Amino acid sequence: MKTYRIAVIAGDGIGPDVLAEGIKILETVARMDGTFSFEFTHFPWGCEYYLKEGRMMPEDGMDILKQFDAIYLGAVGFPGVPDHISLRELLLVIRKGFDEYVNVRPVKLLKGAPCPLANVKREDIDMVVIRENSEGEYSGEGEWLNKGTPEEVVHQTGVFTRKGCERIMRYAFDLARKEGKSVTSVSKANALNYSMVFWDQIFHEISKEYPEVETHEYLVDAAACHFVRDPGRFQVVVTSNLFGDILTDLGAAIAGGMGLAAGANLNPERKYPSMFEPIHGSAPDIAGTGAANPMASIWSASQMLDFFGYENYGKLVIDAIEDVLVEKKHLSPELGGNAKTNEVGDAVQEKVAARMQHR
Ligand SMILES: NC(=O)c1ccc[n+]([C@@H]2O[C@H](COP(=O)([O-])OP(=O)(O)OC[C@H]3O[C@@H](n4cnc5c(N)ncnc54)[C@H](O)[C@@H]3O)[C@@H](O)[C@H]2O)c1
């Protein structure tokens, strides 16, 4: 029997609550399939750890994680620890250190999920954003000069490499070709005269390798407008680290809310473990209330199933989430219900089990 070893970093705030529900689903799928299993190892890293140890994870944290098949992450960040520390010293270290250069963020309006847009059909919101995840605006390069003086100045450098741009674009084109979809590049070459001119140039070069794939290009401001006015024009979207981060929160807003937005950080070559997480943060405003919606975390578990080659189960889990959304009996407050995080998880688990029984 194949056993997948998963490192669990539940993190802060609502992280542990939503992750527990995703684990429940993965265990149910594996148990009912019977040919594989999961072994979860929990690491107490995050802001609480930082306040005790002075660091977000131990010095040999990456060596420890390297031995796992995947990482399942809740959320990090909590009042008391500056956000740039919690993000940069854990999440970004993992994404960069394990060369998880592809961030796959589906923006799909599931059946039964609320949508704030008027005159948009459910089928019109069905895209996947392929966000560059290893460099760009989040490279961490820059300098802080003349600190504390009237001449103070900061430089935040975006780093775009040919290798980095080519590989993320090829990933997007390969996906689009496999699924018979178009690719849309989102950039901002009118204002960013080095990085985004370069990005556009490479997009044109790579698109020539895929003559059968339809392409579109938008400036990020126009893309944001179209996300709201006409989301049906997007299928596979490829964009930079910063633009992808912002656009996918907008994507979450049009597709059911933060509690329904998942993301996979992939190292496609599988040299290092990939990491699966809901895209939302630790939501300190609702932490400890049981109001967190675990569906994003369950969705990211379904992405993990996809990545391990169980696409049929990945889809089954999404279908089970849809069952719960359509039934409307066990919804979290964010979606207008009053079910607790674990009750939503139980409801999805029940639907998964029912669907697996009738396979
Ligand atoms: N991947 C990550 O670990 C990650 C991502 C974003 C933010 N953060 C961190 O999280 C902390 C809070 O950030 P924020 O408030 O800007 O973003 P957030 O995503 O935590 O919360 C934004 C809003 O969405 C709501 N929300 C989020 N997830 C929800 C869920 N599952 N169910 C119901 N409602 C949900 C919250 O209650 C809040 O009102 C900060 O410390 C930030 O740095 C971490």
The ligand as a Gaussian input file, in Angstrom:
#p B3LYP/6-31G(d) Opt

LIG

0 1
 N       -1.149000      32.137000       3.214000
 C       -1.133000      32.736000       4.377000
 O       -0.711000      32.154000       5.368000
 C       -1.663000      34.130000       4.482000
 C       -2.384000      34.715000       3.434000
 C       -2.932000      35.985000       3.627000
 C       -2.767000      36.647000       4.834000
 N       -2.041000      36.057000       5.823000
 C       -1.937000      36.657000       7.165000
 O       -3.175000      36.475000       7.845000
 C       -3.399000      37.565000       8.745000
 C       -4.764000      38.181000       8.478000
 O       -4.763000      38.765000       7.185000
 P       -6.039000      39.391000       6.508000
 O       -7.061000      39.727000       7.550000
 O       -5.541000      40.428000       5.590000
 O       -6.589000      38.240000       5.540000
 P       -7.503000      36.977000       5.888000
 O       -7.596000      36.164000       4.637000
 O       -6.999000      36.281000       7.073000
 O       -8.951000      37.579000       6.221000
 C       -9.621000      38.478000       5.345000
 C      -11.125000      38.422000       5.654000
 O      -11.651000      37.185000       5.152000
 C      -12.249000      36.447000       6.197000
 N      -11.876000      35.030000       6.005000
 C      -10.673000      34.555000       5.667000
 N      -10.686000      33.221000       5.598000
 C      -11.945000      32.841000       5.899000
 C      -12.585000      31.581000       6.026000
 N      -11.942000      30.428000       5.789000
 N      -13.889000      31.569000       6.367000
 C      -14.557000      32.700000       6.590000
 N      -14.013000      33.936000       6.492000
 C      -12.715000      33.994000       6.163000
 C      -11.662000      37.002000       7.501000
 O      -12.533000      36.808000       8.569000
 C      -11.432000      38.460000       7.140000
 O      -12.597000      39.181000       7.354000
 C       -2.230000      38.538000       8.536000
 O       -1.295000      38.280000       9.545000
 C       -1.686000      38.150000       7.160000
 O       -0.325000      38.433000       6.999000
 C       -1.515000      34.817000       5.684000

